[in-house]
Amino acid sequence: QVQLVESGGGLVQAGGSLRLSCAASGRTFTSYNMAWFRQAPGKEREFVAGISGSGGTTIYYADSVKGRFTISGDNAKNTVYLQMNSLKPEDTAVYYCAADPSRYFNYVPRRSTEFGSWGQGTQVTVSS
């Protein structure tokens, strides 16, 4: 398993930006699919963005964040980022980093049940 620690959450006004970081340790980072999920109060956890591992180059975004959020990885630092721009109040949630061993080339899992490792979550609050 890989251990994940998120950081970078906070309070921001609508239209602002935040960058979340997820530091991974314990296993070879590059062999893992990585993703960001979020969960708002009273709602189910939902997929936000994901990137394929094992040398793959596939990135997938939820429609609600496409064009505003960018997922990226730094293999040297074993860290994946989520750059969030043009934030909206509906982006308010606890954001979780998730990882799972890559099994299929260029496949990006999008269901929470497909991930075995999770971070503790970081709160993002967007005020109107």
Solvent accessible surface area in square Angstrom, and as a share of the most:
residue,aa,sasa,rsa
1,Q,139,0.62
2,V,8,0.04
3,Q,99,0.44
4,L,12,0.06
5,V,90,0.52
6,E,7,0.03
7,S,59,0.38
8,G,37,0.35
9,G,30,0.28
10,G,29,0.28
11,L,131,0.65
12,V,25,0.14
13,Q,137,0.61
14,A,50,0.39
15,G,57,0.55
16,G,21,0.21
17,S,58,0.37
18,L,34,0.17
19,R,132,0.48
20,L,0,0.00
21,S,24,0.16
22,C,0,0.00
23,A,50,0.38
24,A,8,0.06
25,S,60,0.39
26,G,59,0.57
27,R,148,0.54
28,T,88,0.51
29,F,13,0.05
30,T,58,0.34
31,S,43,0.27
32,Y,18,0.07
33,N,5,0.02
34,M,6,0.02
35,A,0,0.00
36,W,0,0.00
37,F,2,0.01
38,R,15,0.06
39,Q,62,0.28
40,A,24,0.19
41,P,119,0.75
42,G,91,0.88
43,K,139,0.59
44,E,152,0.68
45,R,81,0.30
46,E,78,0.35
47,F,23,0.10
48,V,0,0.00
49,A,0,0.00
50,G,0,0.00
51,I,36,0.18
52,S,8,0.05
53,G,6,0.06
54,S,56,0.36
55,G,64,0.62
56,G,13,0.13
57,T,116,0.67
58,T,45,0.26
59,I,72,0.37
60,Y,87,0.33
61,Y,41,0.15
62,A,22,0.17
63,D,119,0.62
64,S,62,0.40
65,V,0,0.00
66,K,115,0.49
67,G,83,0.79
68,R,33,0.12
69,F,5,0.02
70,T,70,0.41
71,I,2,0.01
72,S,50,0.32
73,G,41,0.39
74,D,44,0.23
75,N,94,0.48
76,A,103,0.80
77,K,137,0.58
78,N,47,0.24
79,T,13,0.07
80,V,1,0.00
81,Y,30,0.11
82,L,0,0.00
83,Q,55,0.24
84,M,0,0.00
85,N,59,0.30
86,S,59,0.38
87,L,2,0.01
88,K,83,0.35
89,P,55,0.34
90,E,121,0.54
91,D,0,0.00
92,T,36,0.21
93,A,1,0.01
94,V,43,0.25
95,Y,0,0.00
96,Y,35,0.13
97,C,0,0.00
98,A,0,0.00
99,A,0,0.00
100,D,13,0.07
101,P,57,0.36
102,S,23,0.15
103,R,163,0.60
104,Y,149,0.57
105,F,146,0.61
106,N,54,0.28
107,Y,81,0.31
108,V,5,0.03
109,P,6,0.04
110,R,102,0.37
111,R,158,0.57
112,S,41,0.27
113,T,124,0.72
114,E,40,0.18
115,F,12,0.05
116,G,44,0.42
117,S,8,0.05
118,W,75,0.26
119,G,11,0.11
120,Q,115,0.51
121,G,12,0.12
122,T,19,0.11
123,Q,88,0.39
124,V,0,0.00
125,T,47,0.28
126,V,7,0.04
127,S,42,0.27
128,S,131,0.84
